[in-house]
Amino acid sequence: MLVIHPKDKTTAMLRALYEGCEARVVDTATSSKEIGRLLHHTSISERIMLLGHGCANGLFYRLDDDSQLFDGIIVGHSHAFHLRRHGSNIVAIWCNADEFGRKEGLHGLFSGMIISEMSEAELYGIATTQEELDRENVKLANRLRDLLNEGTPLSEIPQRIRALNDTHTPLTDFNYNNFHYL
């Protein structure tokens, strides 16, 4: 499995999706050319996980984890050709990864907006606390890992993950309902 998860303290809980697995992990700023090479040389039977922060144009990276700003896109349009080769064996979790997937003709499990920071909760009018945000996002990542470990088809995960929402707070309702199979 190839995992591209730029280091970021607000998405650190997503490490639960691959820690302890046999995976090649890219967690630092890497050139677009090197990402393309990694994707090209990843077997089409291998899962690719793209995790962190991003937008409809791709997955972000930042050089300084204490900065509020991102330095650029580590996986974007120029990588779509290589990603399409993997059929529906992609797990992409970042804000608006689903928009990126639709625009680029990709298939797999994609997230919409996922609230991982208090500023995002405020932006979307989601009442929560930092404690709830931390606790519930760890639970969400662990539940998603359990579904992946069970071999749940990616196409079934959006429905299954929604059913695992046991607290039904504004935060959990928002996040659990933002998984899509494309």
N, C-alpha and C positions, 0 to 999 in steps of 0.2 A: 504494500500500500504506500502511496505517495501522499504525504500530508504537507500542505503549505499553510502554515499558521504563524504569521509574523508575531513576535513577542509583543504582548500587550496585557497589562495587568487587569484590564476590564473584561477581557475575553479569556483569561487564564483558565476558567472553569471548563472551557472546551477541550483542554488537554485530556479530560476524562474520556473523550471519544477515541483516543489512540494510545494513551499511556499503557505500557505493558504489551502492546501489540508489536508485531514485526512490521516496522514502518520506517521509511526514509522521511525525515522531518526537515523541512526548510522553515527556519524560524527567524532568519535574519534577512536584511535587505539583500536581494540577489538580482542580478541584471535580468532584463527581459530576455536576452539571448540565452542565458543559463536556464531560466525557467522553461523556455521553449525547448531546450535540449533535454531537460529532465522529463518534460511531458512527452516528447517524441520517443524517448527511450523507455518509457513506462509501458509495460505490457497492457494491451487492451483488456486483459482479464483482471487487471489490478484495479482496486478502488482508488479513486482520487478524492481526497478531502481538502476543501478550501475553506479555511476558518479565520474569523477575525472581524474586522470592521471593513466596510466598503460602501459602495453605492451601485447604481444601475450600470456604471461603467467598469466595475471590477472590484477586486480585493485590494485594500490599502496596506501600506506599511509605513512605519515611522522609525526614524533612526534613534530618537530619544523618547523613551517610554513615559517620561514626565511631561512631555509636550502635549498640548491639546490639539496640535495640528498634525496632519499626515504629510509625509514627504512625497508620496506618489502612489501609483498603482503597481502592484507586483504581479497580478494576473488580470489581464484585460482582453480587449478585442484581438490583439495580435496573437493570443494564445487559444482562441476559440477553435481554430482548425484542429489543433491537437486534442483539445477537450472533446470535440464531437466524435473523435475516433473511439472514445470510451463508452459510447452508447449511453445507457442509463446507469452507469456505475460511478456516478459523481454524487458526493455529499458536499453541498455548498451552504455554509451558514455564516452569513453576514447580513447587515441591513440591506434589504433590497436585492439580495442575490437572485431572487426569482425574476426580477426585472432584467437582470443581466442574462440569466439563462434563457428567458423568452426571446430577448433581442438577438442572442447569438445562436439560437436553435439547439440548445443543450438539453440533456435529459438526465433525470435523477431526482434526488431529494434536495430541495432548495428552500431557504427561509425567506420570508418577507422581512419586514421590520421586526427586529428583536431588541427589546430594551435591556441594555446591559450597563447603562450609566444613569445616574440621577438626572443629568441634563436631558437625556432622551425621554425619561419619564415626564419631566416637566414640559418638554416640547409637545408631547402627545397627550398631555392632561391626565396622566396616569398617577393616581395617588398611591404612593408607596414610601417606604423608608429604605435607607441603605442596607439595614439588616435584612429586611424582607428580600430586597433585590439580590443580595449575596446568597442568602439561603435558598431561595427559590430557583435561581439560575443554576446553582450547583445541582439541585434535585433534577431540574430539567435535563441538564447534560448527562447526569448519571442514568436517567430513565431512557434517554436516547441511546446511550451506550448499551444498556441492557437489551433494547430492541435490536440493535445491530448485532450484538453477540448471539442473540437467539436465532439469527438468520432471517428476521422479519424482512420480507421483500420491501424495498424502498417505496414501492407504490402504496403499501399499506400503512406506512409509518405516520403520515399526517392524521389519519383517523385514530390509530392506536395511541399516538402521543396525546391527542385531545382527551381520550378516555382516561388517561393517567393523571389528569389535572384534578387533584384531590382537594385543593383549597379554594378554587374559584374566586380569587381576588381580582381586582382590575388588572394587576400586573400579570398574573398567571393566565387569565383569560386572553389577554392580548398576546402574550408570547406563545402559548400552546396552540393558538389558532393561526399562527403565522408560519406553518410548515406546509409545503406544497410539493406534490410530485409532478414533474413536467415531463 
